[in-house]
Amino acid sequence: MSKPPFEEIWRRILRHEGETFYTKTRLPFTYRIEGNALIPDRTEYPLHKSNFEKAYLLVPIGGPGEINQIVRGPAYVWAILHDPRISEGNW
């Protein structure tokens, strides 16, 4: 099964803004979007769309530790990309 283009994944991320997601260690968080940045409520640190695009090239990923050298906020990036609302069973 081939993965959808990243822009489709980003649209899904945009659609679920404000909903609760969980890190691998089950910490709840929500996020808001400002331009091309996603801001988790647990940090207020903006994560640029490019972080998600870099990680998306590697999914499925076993955990955030596998991407901590290539993206900022790996726990959030991993959690969002591996959530069923975003992956829709594609990985």
Biopython code that builds the backbone (N, CA, C, O; Angstrom):
import numpy as np
from Bio.PDB.StructureBuilder import StructureBuilder

atoms = [
    (1, "MET", "N", (0.847, -1.174, 0.000)),
    (1, "MET", "CA", (0.000, 0.000, 0.000)),
    (1, "MET", "C", (0.897, 1.244, 0.000)),
    (1, "MET", "O", (1.828, 1.344, 0.799)),
    (2, "SER", "N", (0.616, 2.164, -0.879)),
    (2, "SER", "CA", (1.439, 3.368, -0.942)),
    (2, "SER", "C", (0.863, 4.447, -0.021)),
    (2, "SER", "O", (-0.342, 4.512, 0.222)),
    (3, "LYS", "N", (1.752, 5.273, 0.470)),
    (3, "LYS", "CA", (1.337, 6.353, 1.360)),
    (3, "LYS", "C", (0.768, 7.500, 0.529)),
    (3, "LYS", "O", (1.200, 7.734, -0.600)),
    (4, "PRO", "N", (-0.199, 8.210, 1.096)),
    (4, "PRO", "CA", (-0.719, 9.385, 0.385)),
    (4, "PRO", "C", (0.341, 10.485, 0.354)),
    (4, "PRO", "O", (1.287, 10.447, 1.142)),
    (5, "PRO", "N", (0.199, 11.456, -0.536)),
    (5, "PRO", "CA", (1.163, 12.555, -0.578)),
    (5, "PRO", "C", (1.150, 13.322, 0.744)),
    (5, "PRO", "O", (0.133, 13.370, 1.436)),
    (6, "PHE", "N", (2.284, 13.916, 1.081)),
    (6, "PHE", "CA", (2.389, 14.614, 2.360)),
    (6, "PHE", "C", (1.346, 15.719, 2.497)),
    (6, "PHE", "O", (0.836, 15.933, 3.596)),
    (7, "GLU", "N", (1.018, 16.415, 1.434)),
    (7, "GLU", "CA", (0.034, 17.500, 1.547)),
    (7, "GLU", "C", (-1.313, 16.995, 2.056)),
    (7, "GLU", "O", (-2.021, 17.724, 2.751)),
    (8, "GLU", "N", (-1.675, 15.760, 1.721)),
    (8, "GLU", "CA", (-2.905, 15.171, 2.261)),
    (8, "GLU", "C", (-2.758, 14.963, 3.768)),
    (8, "GLU", "O", (-3.700, 15.210, 4.521)),
    (9, "ILE", "N", (-1.605, 14.519, 4.203)),
    (9, "ILE", "CA", (-1.354, 14.325, 5.636)),
    (9, "ILE", "C", (-1.427, 15.667, 6.359)),
    (9, "ILE", "O", (-2.018, 15.755, 7.435)),
    (10, "TRP", "N", (-0.843, 16.697, 5.788)),
    (10, "TRP", "CA", (-0.883, 18.015, 6.413)),
    (10, "TRP", "C", (-2.323, 18.521, 6.511)),
    (10, "TRP", "O", (-2.685, 19.146, 7.508)),
    (11, "ARG", "N", (-3.139, 18.266, 5.507)),
    (11, "ARG", "CA", (-4.556, 18.664, 5.571)),
    (11, "ARG", "C", (-5.260, 17.945, 6.724)),
    (11, "ARG", "O", (-6.079, 18.544, 7.422)),
    (12, "ARG", "N", (-4.944, 16.668, 6.925)),
    (12, "ARG", "CA", (-5.535, 15.934, 8.051)),
    (12, "ARG", "C", (-5.097, 16.550, 9.377)),
    (12, "ARG", "O", (-5.901, 16.700, 10.297)),
    (13, "ILE", "N", (-3.818, 16.902, 9.465)),
    (13, "ILE", "CA", (-3.301, 17.544, 10.683)),
    (13, "ILE", "C", (-4.054, 18.848, 10.937)),
    (13, "ILE", "O", (-4.436, 19.132, 12.072)),
    (14, "LEU", "N", (-4.267, 19.628, 9.901)),
    (14, "LEU", "CA", (-5.006, 20.886, 10.038)),
    (14, "LEU", "C", (-6.435, 20.642, 10.514)),
    (14, "LEU", "O", (-6.943, 21.384, 11.355)),
    (15, "ARG", "N", (-7.085, 19.605, 9.981)),
    (15, "ARG", "CA", (-8.475, 19.291, 10.341)),
    (15, "ARG", "C", (-8.635, 18.937, 11.812)),
    (15, "ARG", "O", (-9.694, 19.176, 12.393)),
    (16, "HIS", "N", (-7.603, 18.371, 12.419)),
    (16, "HIS", "CA", (-7.715, 17.886, 13.804)),
    (16, "HIS", "C", (-7.119, 18.844, 14.828)),
    (16, "HIS", "O", (-6.907, 18.474, 15.983)),
    (17, "GLU", "N", (-6.850, 20.066, 14.404)),
    (17, "GLU", "CA", (-6.358, 21.101, 15.317)),
    (17, "GLU", "C", (-7.302, 21.220, 16.515)),
    (17, "GLU", "O", (-8.521, 21.234, 16.348)),
    (18, "GLY", "N", (-6.740, 21.303, 17.715)),
    (18, "GLY", "CA", (-7.539, 21.469, 18.926)),
    (18, "GLY", "C", (-7.998, 20.173, 19.563)),
    (18, "GLY", "O", (-8.483, 20.187, 20.694)),
    (19, "GLU", "N", (-7.858, 19.044, 18.863)),
    (19, "GLU", "CA", (-8.245, 17.754, 19.425)),
    (19, "GLU", "C", (-7.115, 17.201, 20.287)),
    (19, "GLU", "O", (-5.964, 17.614, 20.147)),
    (20, "THR", "N", (-7.441, 16.278, 21.169)),
    (20, "THR", "CA", (-6.443, 15.693, 22.063)),
    (20, "THR", "C", (-5.720, 14.549, 21.368)),
    (20, "THR", "O", (-6.339, 13.654, 20.794)),
    (21, "PHE", "N", (-4.405, 14.600, 21.435)),
    (21, "PHE", "CA", (-3.521, 13.540, 20.954)),
    (21, "PHE", "C", (-2.718, 13.057, 22.160)),
    (21, "PHE", "O", (-2.741, 13.684, 23.219)),
    (22, "TYR", "N", (-2.004, 11.934, 21.995)),
    (22, "TYR", "CA", (-1.216, 11.373, 23.086)),
    (22, "TYR", "C", (0.176, 11.009, 22.602)),
    (22, "TYR", "O", (0.345, 10.417, 21.536)),
    (23, "THR", "N", (1.174, 11.374, 23.405)),
    (23, "THR", "CA", (2.539, 10.960, 23.094)),
    (23, "THR", "C", (2.650, 9.459, 23.314)),
    (23, "THR", "O", (1.715, 8.832, 23.813)),
    (24, "LYS", "N", (3.778, 8.884, 22.946)),
    (24, "LYS", "CA", (3.988, 7.449, 23.135)),
    (24, "LYS", "C", (3.880, 7.061, 24.612)),
    (24, "LYS", "O", (3.478, 5.945, 24.942)),
    (25, "THR", "N", (4.244, 7.998, 25.497)),
    (25, "THR", "CA", (4.147, 7.735, 26.937)),
    (25, "THR", "C", (2.783, 8.150, 27.502)),
    (25, "THR", "O", (2.613, 8.253, 28.717)),
    (26, "ARG", "N", (1.824, 8.386, 26.618)),
    (26, "ARG", "CA", (0.430, 8.668, 26.951)),
    (26, "ARG", "C", (0.192, 10.037, 27.590)),
    (26, "ARG", "O", (-0.798, 10.215, 28.300)),
    (27, "LEU", "N", (1.074, 11.002, 27.354)),
    (27, "LEU", "CA", (0.830, 12.365, 27.820)),
    (27, "LEU", "C", (-0.113, 13.054, 26.836)),
    (27, "LEU", "O", (0.179, 13.105, 25.641)),
    (28, "PRO", "N", (-1.232, 13.581, 27.316)),
    (28, "PRO", "CA", (-2.174, 14.250, 26.410)),
    (28, "PRO", "C", (-1.670, 15.626, 25.999)),
    (28, "PRO", "O", (-0.998, 16.314, 26.767)),
    (29, "PHE", "N", (-2.004, 16.009, 24.782)),
    (29, "PHE", "CA", (-1.708, 17.354, 24.305)),
    (29, "PHE", "C", (-2.663, 17.712, 23.187)),
    (29, "PHE", "O", (-3.237, 16.845, 22.528)),
    (30, "THR", "N", (-2.817, 19.005, 22.990)),
    (30, "THR", "CA", (-3.541, 19.517, 21.836)),
    (30, "THR", "C", (-2.560, 20.425, 21.097)),
    (30, "THR", "O", (-1.455, 20.681, 21.574)),
    (31, "TYR", "N", (-2.970, 20.897, 19.951)),
    (31, "TYR", "CA", (-2.113, 21.826, 19.219)),
    (31, "TYR", "C", (-2.958, 22.833, 18.466)),
    (31, "TYR", "O", (-4.137, 22.618, 18.182)),
    (32, "ARG", "N", (-2.308, 23.933, 18.159)),
    (32, "ARG", "CA", (-2.918, 24.931, 17.283)),
    (32, "ARG", "C", (-1.973, 25.165, 16.114)),
    (32, "ARG", "O", (-0.772, 24.910, 16.201)),
    (33, "ILE", "N", (-2.531, 25.646, 15.040)),
    (33, "ILE", "CA", (-1.756, 25.924, 13.832)),
    (33, "ILE", "C", (-1.650, 27.435, 13.657)),
    (33, "ILE", "O", (-2.640, 28.160, 13.751)),
    (34, "GLU", "N", (-0.438, 27.886, 13.403)),
    (34, "GLU", "CA", (-0.203, 29.286, 13.054)),
    (34, "GLU", "C", (0.668, 29.288, 11.805)),
    (34, "GLU", "O", (1.862, 28.996, 11.868)),
    (35, "GLY", "N", (0.064, 29.617, 10.678)),
    (35, "GLY", "CA", (0.780, 29.581, 9.404)),
    (35, "GLY", "C", (1.202, 28.157, 9.087)),
    (35, "GLY", "O", (0.364, 27.258, 9.018)),
    (36, "ASN", "N", (2.497, 27.949, 8.893)),
    (36, "ASN", "CA", (3.026, 26.612, 8.620)),
    (36, "ASN", "C", (3.683, 26.007, 9.852)),
    (36, "ASN", "O", (4.596, 25.189, 9.737)),
    (37, "ALA", "N", (3.221, 26.408, 11.027)),
    (37, "ALA", "CA", (3.772, 25.875, 12.277)),
    (37, "ALA", "C", (2.662, 25.292, 13.134)),
    (37, "ALA", "O", (1.546, 25.811, 13.175)),
    (38, "LEU", "N", (2.988, 24.216, 13.809)),
    (38, "LEU", "CA", (2.097, 23.557, 14.748)),
    (38, "LEU", "C", (2.657, 23.834, 16.141)),
    (38, "LEU", "O", (3.852, 23.656, 16.377)),
    (39, "ILE", "N", (1.809, 24.264, 17.050)),
    (39, "ILE", "CA", (2.265, 24.621, 18.393)),
    (39, "ILE", "C", (1.550, 23.752, 19.420)),
    (39, "ILE", "O", (0.358, 23.937, 19.667)),
    (40, "PRO", "N", (2.279, 22.794, 20.028)),
    (40, "PRO", "CA", (1.673, 21.950, 21.059)),
    (40, "PRO", "C", (1.408, 22.764, 22.331)),
    (40, "PRO", "O", (2.191, 23.646, 22.683)),
    (41, "ASP", "N", (0.315, 22.467, 23.006)),
    (41, "ASP", "CA", (-0.028, 23.221, 24.210)),
    (41, "ASP", "C", (0.885, 22.904, 25.396)),
    (41, "ASP", "O", (0.916, 23.662, 26.366)),
    (42, "ARG", "N", (1.619, 21.810, 25.334)),
    (42, "ARG", "CA", (2.506, 21.459, 26.445)),
    (42, "ARG", "C", (3.833, 22.212, 26.388)),
    (42, "ARG", "O", (4.559, 22.239, 27.382)),
    (43, "THR", "N", (4.167, 22.821, 25.255)),
    (43, "THR", "CA", (5.461, 23.482, 25.135)),
    (43, "THR", "C", (5.380, 24.915, 24.630)),
    (43, "THR", "O", (6.226, 25.743, 24.969)),
    (44, "GLU", "N", (4.370, 25.211, 23.823)),
    (44, "GLU", "CA", (4.285, 26.514, 23.165)),
    (44, "GLU", "C", (5.442, 26.739, 22.195)),
    (44, "GLU", "O", (5.671, 27.866, 21.757)),
    (45, "TYR", "N", (6.169, 25.679, 21.859)),
    (45, "TYR", "CA", (7.284, 25.805, 20.929)),
    (45, "TYR", "C", (6.787, 25.458, 19.525)),
    (45, "TYR", "O", (6.275, 24.357, 19.324)),
    (46, "PRO", "N", (6.919, 26.352, 18.554)),
    (46, "PRO", "CA", (6.410, 26.059, 17.213)),
    (46, "PRO", "C", (7.228, 24.986, 16.498)),
    (46, "PRO", "O", (8.458, 25.030, 16.473)),
    (47, "LEU", "N", (6.523, 24.034, 15.925)),
    (47, "LEU", "CA", (7.136, 22.970, 15.120)),
    (47, "LEU", "C", (6.742, 23.218, 13.670)),
    (47, "LEU", "O", (5.566, 23.126, 13.316)),
    (48, "HIS", "N", (7.710, 23.527, 12.847)),
    (48, "HIS", "CA", (7.428, 23.850, 11.449)),
    (48, "HIS", "C", (6.922, 22.622, 10.694)),
    (48, "HIS", "O", (7.305, 21.489, 10.986)),
    (49, "LYS", "N", (6.079, 22.870, 9.746)),
    (49, "LYS", "CA", (5.535, 21.833, 8.867)),
    (49, "LYS", "C", (6.634, 20.924, 8.311)),
    (49, "LYS", "O", (6.408, 19.727, 8.132)),
    (50, "SER", "N", (7.815, 21.474, 8.039)),
    (50, "SER", "CA", (8.909, 20.682, 7.462)),
    (50, "SER", "C", (9.348, 19.542, 8.384)),
    (50, "SER", "O", (9.836, 18.519, 7.902)),
    (51, "ASN", "N", (9.185, 19.700, 9.696)),
    (51, "ASN", "CA", (9.507, 18.606, 10.622)),
    (51, "ASN", "C", (8.625, 17.390, 10.352)),
    (51, "ASN", "O", (9.092, 16.251, 10.364)),
    (52, "PHE", "N", (7.365, 17.650, 10.112)),
    (52, "PHE", "CA", (6.423, 16.564, 9.834)),
    (52, "PHE", "C", (6.716, 15.926, 8.485)),
    (52, "PHE", "O", (6.606, 14.710, 8.328)),
    (53, "GLU", "N", (7.084, 16.741, 7.521)),
    (53, "GLU", "CA", (7.394, 16.228, 6.188)),
    (53, "GLU", "C", (8.630, 15.325, 6.227)),
    (53, "GLU", "O", (8.641, 14.264, 5.603)),
    (54, "LYS", "N", (9.669, 15.741, 6.955)),
    (54, "LYS", "CA", (10.879, 14.907, 7.080)),
    (54, "LYS", "C", (10.555, 13.569, 7.723)),
    (54, "LYS", "O", (10.980, 12.520, 7.238)),
    (55, "ALA", "N", (9.804, 13.607, 8.809)),
    (55, "ALA", "CA", (9.461, 12.368, 9.511)),
    (55, "ALA", "C", (8.533, 11.496, 8.676)),
    (55, "ALA", "O", (8.635, 10.270, 8.708)),
    (56, "TYR", "N", (7.631, 12.121, 7.929)),
    (56, "TYR", "CA", (6.682, 11.368, 7.120)),
    (56, "TYR", "C", (7.375, 10.473, 6.101)),
    (56, "TYR", "O", (6.875, 9.400, 5.764)),
    (57, "LEU", "N", (8.508, 10.912, 5.623)),
    (57, "LEU", "CA", (9.260, 10.091, 4.667)),
    (57, "LEU", "C", (9.696, 8.764, 5.276)),
    (57, "LEU", "O", (9.968, 7.808, 4.549)),
    (58, "LEU", "N", (9.763, 8.698, 6.601)),
    (58, "LEU", "CA", (10.260, 7.504, 7.298)),
    (58, "LEU", "C", (9.165, 6.631, 7.903)),
    (58, "LEU", "O", (9.454, 5.515, 8.333)),
    (59, "VAL", "N", (7.929, 7.096, 7.952)),
    (59, "VAL", "CA", (6.892, 6.298, 8.614)),
    (59, "VAL", "C", (6.672, 4.974, 7.902)),
    (59, "VAL", "O", (6.763, 4.909, 6.676)),
    (60, "PRO", "N", (6.380, 3.909, 8.661)),
    (60, "PRO", "CA", (6.171, 3.886, 10.101)),
    (60, "PRO", "C", (7.493, 3.966, 10.871)),
    (60, "PRO", "O", (8.521, 3.441, 10.444)),
    (61, "ILE", "N", (7.424, 4.638, 12.011)),
    (61, "ILE", "CA", (8.581, 4.836, 12.875)),
    (61, "ILE", "C", (8.258, 4.181, 14.219)),
    (61, "ILE", "O", (7.164, 4.367, 14.752)),
    (62, "GLY", "N", (9.202, 3.418, 14.765)),
    (62, "GLY", "CA", (8.963, 2.693, 16.013)),
    (62, "GLY", "C", (8.702, 3.588, 17.211)),
    (62, "GLY", "O", (7.971, 3.202, 18.123)),
    (63, "GLY", "N", (9.277, 4.753, 17.221)),
    (63, "GLY", "CA", (9.085, 5.669, 18.338)),
    (63, "GLY", "C", (9.816, 6.971, 18.087)),
    (63, "GLY", "O", (10.588, 7.078, 17.134)),
    (64, "PRO", "N", (9.581, 7.966, 18.938)),
    (64, "PRO", "CA", (10.184, 9.275, 18.731)),
    (64, "PRO", "C", (11.706, 9.273, 18.804)),
    (64, "PRO", "O", (12.346, 10.142, 18.211)),
    (65, "GLY", "N", (12.291, 8.331, 19.506)),
    (65, "GLY", "CA", (13.746, 8.269, 19.586)),
    (65, "GLY", "C", (14.403, 8.044, 18.237)),
    (65, "GLY", "O", (15.570, 8.390, 18.051)),
    (66, "GLU", "N", (13.675, 7.473, 17.300)),
    (66, "GLU", "CA", (14.226, 7.204, 15.971)),
    (66, "GLU", "C", (14.324, 8.467, 15.103)),
    (66, "GLU", "O", (15.005, 8.469, 14.077)),
    (67, "ILE", "N", (13.643, 9.536, 15.521)),
    (67, "ILE", "CA", (13.666, 10.762, 14.712)),
    (67, "ILE", "C", (14.187, 11.968, 15.494)),
    (67, "ILE", "O", (14.123, 13.093, 14.999)),
    (68, "ASN", "N", (14.699, 11.752, 16.704)),
    (68, "ASN", "CA", (15.095, 12.899, 17.526)),
    (68, "ASN", "C", (16.300, 13.650, 16.987)),
    (68, "ASN", "O", (16.564, 14.768, 17.430)),
    (69, "GLN", "N", (17.031, 13.079, 16.057)),
    (69, "GLN", "CA", (18.162, 13.787, 15.448)),
    (69, "GLN", "C", (17.772, 14.548, 14.181)),
    (69, "GLN", "O", (18.561, 15.335, 13.659)),
    (70, "ILE", "N", (16.564, 14.312, 13.692)),
    (70, "ILE", "CA", (16.192, 14.955, 12.416)),
    (70, "ILE", "C", (15.030, 15.938, 12.519)),
    (70, "ILE", "O", (14.809, 16.724, 11.598)),
    (71, "VAL", "N", (14.282, 15.908, 13.626)),
    (71, "VAL", "CA", (13.156, 16.842, 13.771)),
    (71, "VAL", "C", (13.157, 17.454, 15.164)),
    (71, "VAL", "O", (13.724, 16.895, 16.104)),
    (72, "ARG", "N", (12.524, 18.590, 15.279)),
    (72, "ARG", "CA", (12.263, 19.190, 16.585)),
    (72, "ARG", "C", (10.946, 18.628, 17.087)),
    (72, "ARG", "O", (10.033, 18.364, 16.304)),
    (73, "GLY", "N", (10.855, 18.449, 18.390)),
    (73, "GLY", "CA", (9.614, 17.952, 18.977)),
    (73, "GLY", "C", (9.271, 16.554, 18.535)),
    (73, "GLY", "O", (8.125, 16.305, 18.161)),
    (74, "PRO", "N", (10.228, 15.606, 18.560)),
    (74, "PRO", "CA", (9.956, 14.272, 18.036)),
    (74, "PRO", "C", (8.787, 13.562, 18.707)),
    (74, "PRO", "O", (8.086, 12.796, 18.046)),
    (75, "ALA", "N", (8.556, 13.790, 19.982)),
    (75, "ALA", "CA", (7.433, 13.125, 20.659)),
    (75, "ALA", "C", (6.103, 13.559, 20.053)),
    (75, "ALA", "O", (5.194, 12.744, 19.894)),
    (76, "TYR", "N", (5.989, 14.843, 19.714)),
    (76, "TYR", "CA", (4.751, 15.362, 19.136)),
    (76, "TYR", "C", (4.623, 14.962, 17.669)),
    (76, "TYR", "O", (3.547, 14.563, 17.224)),
    (77, "VAL", "N", (5.694, 15.065, 16.937)),
    (77, "VAL", "CA", (5.679, 14.691, 15.524)),
    (77, "VAL", "C", (5.296, 13.220, 15.380)),
    (77, "VAL", "O", (4.436, 12.871, 14.572)),
    (78, "TRP", "N", (5.943, 12.363, 16.170)),
    (78, "TRP", "CA", (5.644, 10.924, 16.113)),
    (78, "TRP", "C", (4.190, 10.666, 16.472)),
    (78, "TRP", "O", (3.485, 9.943, 15.767)),
    (79, "ALA", "N", (3.740, 11.268, 17.585)),
    (79, "ALA", "CA", (2.374, 11.022, 18.055)),
    (79, "ALA", "C", (1.333, 11.411, 17.018)),
    (79, "ALA", "O", (0.377, 10.672, 16.786)),
    (80, "ILE", "N", (1.513, 12.554, 16.403)),
    (80, "ILE", "CA", (0.535, 13.025, 15.423)),
    (80, "ILE", "C", (0.554, 12.155, 14.172)),
    (80, "ILE", "O", (-0.501, 11.746, 13.687)),
    (81, "LEU", "N", (1.732, 11.872, 13.651)),
    (81, "LEU", "CA", (1.800, 11.078, 12.423)),
    (81, "LEU", "C", (1.304, 9.650, 12.611)),
    (81, "LEU", "O", (0.830, 9.037, 11.655)),
    (82, "HIS", "N", (1.402, 9.104, 13.825)),
    (82, "HIS", "CA", (0.981, 7.722, 14.057)),
    (82, "HIS", "C", (-0.420, 7.598, 14.640)),
    (82, "HIS", "O", (-0.880, 6.491, 14.922)),
    (83, "ASP", "N", (-1.091, 8.709, 14.820)),
    (83, "ASP", "CA", (-2.467, 8.673, 15.304)),
    (83, "ASP", "C", (-3.368, 8.185, 14.166)),
    (83, "ASP", "O", (-3.183, 8.594, 13.020)),
    (84, "PRO", "N", (-4.341, 7.318, 14.468)),
    (84, "PRO", "CA", (-5.225, 6.800, 13.408)),
    (84, "PRO", "C", (-5.985, 7.881, 12.647)),
    (84, "PRO", "O", (-6.337, 7.679, 11.484)),
    (85, "ARG", "N", (-6.245, 9.024, 13.280)),
    (85, "ARG", "CA", (-6.936, 10.113, 12.566)),
    (85, "ARG", "C", (-6.073, 10.677, 11.450)),
    (85, "ARG", "O", (-6.593, 11.220, 10.475)),
    (86, "ILE", "N", (-4.773, 10.552, 11.584)),
    (86, "ILE", "CA", (-3.844, 11.084, 10.576)),
    (86, "ILE", "C", (-3.403, 9.977, 9.622)),
    (86, "ILE", "O", (-3.401, 10.162, 8.405)),
    (87, "SER", "N", (-3.031, 8.831, 10.176)),
    (87, "SER", "CA", (-2.529, 7.736, 9.329)),
    (87, "SER", "C", (-3.628, 7.036, 8.548)),
    (87, "SER", "O", (-3.383, 6.507, 7.464)),
    (88, "GLU", "N", (-4.836, 7.030, 9.093)),
    (88, "GLU", "CA", (-5.967, 6.334, 8.463)),
    (88, "GLU", "C", (-5.610, 4.921, 8.046)),
    (88, "GLU", "O", (-6.078, 4.436, 7.016)),
    (89, "GLY", "N", (-4.778, 4.254, 8.848)),
    (89, "GLY", "CA", (-4.434, 2.864, 8.597)),
    (89, "GLY", "C", (-3.446, 2.648, 7.458)),
    (89, "GLY", "O", (-3.287, 1.518, 6.997)),
    (90, "ASN", "N", (-2.782, 3.695, 6.995)),
    (90, "ASN", "CA", (-1.855, 3.553, 5.870)),
    (90, "ASN", "C", (-0.479, 3.069, 6.276)),
    (90, "ASN", "O", (0.312, 2.718, 5.400)),
    (91, "TRP", "N", (-0.148, 3.031, 7.570)),
    (91, "TRP", "CA", (1.143, 2.526, 8.014)),
    (91, "TRP", "C", (1.038, 1.992, 9.409)),
    (91, "TRP", "O", (2.029, 1.518, 9.965)),
]
sb = StructureBuilder()
sb.init_structure("model")
sb.init_model(0)
sb.init_chain("A")
sb.init_seg("    ")
for serial, (resi, resn, name, xyz) in enumerate(atoms, 1):
    if name == "N":
        sb.init_residue(resn, " ", resi, " ")
    sb.init_atom(name, np.array(xyz, "f"), 0.0, 1.0, " ", f" {name:<3s}", serial, name[0])
structure = sb.get_structure()
